[in-house]
Amino acid sequence: MADFDMVLKCWGPVEADYATHGSLVLTRLFTEHPETLKLFPKFAGIAHGDLAGDVGVSAHGATVLNKLGDLLKARGAHAAILKPLSSSHATKHKIPIINFK
């Protein structure tokens, strides 16, 4: 079984609740790598303890996981998905490439 298929096999619960899982993913990212929080200026005024319950964090996490789901379902044929995403993150959001390695 390909890696994509293995992940997709257990993706259902994540897909069923992107907001909750997305909030967990981003909150953990911000906890374990606090320097990444500065890459999200819209979350700057939120106290660290309030991040997990913030609607904006949940919404952004849902967006991230939704796109990850699209990438997984593409099973390696993901260039058309990643190109506009990488372009917007580099130009619009000014995210340094090192954050994607």
C-alpha positions as CSV (number, residue, x, y, z in Angstrom):
1,M,0.0,0.0,0.0
2,A,1.3,3.4,-1.0
3,D,2.0,6.0,1.8
4,F,-0.9,8.1,0.5
5,D,-3.3,5.2,0.8
6,M,-2.1,4.4,4.3
7,V,-2.8,7.9,5.5
8,L,-6.1,8.2,3.6
9,K,-7.2,4.9,5.2
10,C,-7.4,6.7,8.6
11,W,-8.1,10.2,7.3
12,G,-11.9,10.0,7.7
13,P,-12.1,11.2,11.3
14,V,-9.9,14.1,10.5
15,E,-11.9,15.0,7.4
16,A,-15.1,14.8,9.5
17,D,-13.9,17.6,11.8
18,Y,-11.3,19.7,10.2
19,A,-11.9,22.6,12.6
20,T,-11.2,20.6,15.8
21,H,-8.2,18.8,14.3
22,G,-6.9,21.9,12.6
23,S,-7.0,23.8,15.9
24,L,-5.1,21.0,17.6
25,V,-2.5,20.9,14.9
26,L,-1.9,24.7,14.9
27,T,-1.9,24.9,18.7
28,R,0.6,22.2,18.9
29,L,2.8,23.9,16.2
30,F,2.7,27.1,18.2
31,T,3.5,25.3,21.5
32,E,6.3,23.2,20.2
33,H,7.7,25.9,17.9
34,P,6.7,29.2,19.4
35,E,8.7,31.1,16.8
36,T,6.2,30.1,14.1
37,L,3.5,32.2,15.7
38,K,5.1,35.3,14.4
39,L,4.4,34.0,10.9
40,F,0.7,34.4,11.7
41,P,0.1,38.1,12.4
42,K,-3.6,37.7,12.7
43,F,-3.1,35.6,15.8
44,A,-0.6,38.0,17.5
45,G,-3.0,39.4,20.0
46,I,-4.3,36.1,21.2
47,A,-2.9,34.8,24.5
48,H,-1.1,31.5,24.2
49,G,-3.6,29.8,26.5
50,D,-6.5,31.0,24.3
51,L,-5.2,29.8,21.0
52,A,-6.9,26.4,21.2
53,G,-10.3,27.9,21.6
54,D,-10.0,30.7,19.1
55,V,-12.3,30.5,16.1
56,G,-9.7,32.0,13.8
57,V,-7.2,29.4,14.7
58,S,-9.7,26.7,14.2
59,A,-10.8,28.1,10.8
60,H,-7.2,28.4,9.6
61,G,-6.4,24.9,10.9
62,A,-9.4,23.6,8.9
63,T,-8.2,25.3,5.8
64,V,-4.7,23.8,6.2
65,L,-6.1,20.3,6.8
66,N,-8.6,20.6,4.0
67,K,-5.7,21.4,1.6
68,L,-3.6,18.6,3.1
69,G,-6.5,16.2,2.3
70,D,-6.6,17.4,-1.3
71,L,-2.8,16.8,-1.5
72,L,-3.2,13.3,-0.1
73,K,-6.1,12.5,-2.4
74,A,-3.9,13.6,-5.4
75,R,-1.6,10.7,-4.5
76,G,1.6,12.3,-5.7
77,A,0.0,14.3,-8.6
78,H,-0.1,17.4,-6.5
79,A,1.9,20.0,-8.5
80,A,-1.2,21.9,-9.6
81,I,-2.3,22.1,-6.0
82,L,1.0,23.1,-4.5
83,K,2.1,25.7,-7.1
84,P,-0.5,28.4,-6.3
85,L,-0.3,27.6,-2.6
86,S,3.5,28.0,-2.5
87,S,3.3,31.2,-4.6
88,S,0.7,32.8,-2.3
89,H,2.7,31.9,0.8
90,A,5.9,33.3,-0.7
91,T,4.6,36.5,-2.2
92,K,1.4,37.4,-0.4
93,H,2.2,36.0,3.1
94,K,6.0,36.5,2.9
95,I,6.7,33.1,4.5
96,P,10.4,32.1,4.2
97,I,11.0,28.9,2.2
98,I,12.9,27.4,5.2
99,N,9.5,26.9,6.9
100,F,8.5,24.4,4.2
101,K,11.5,22.1,4.4
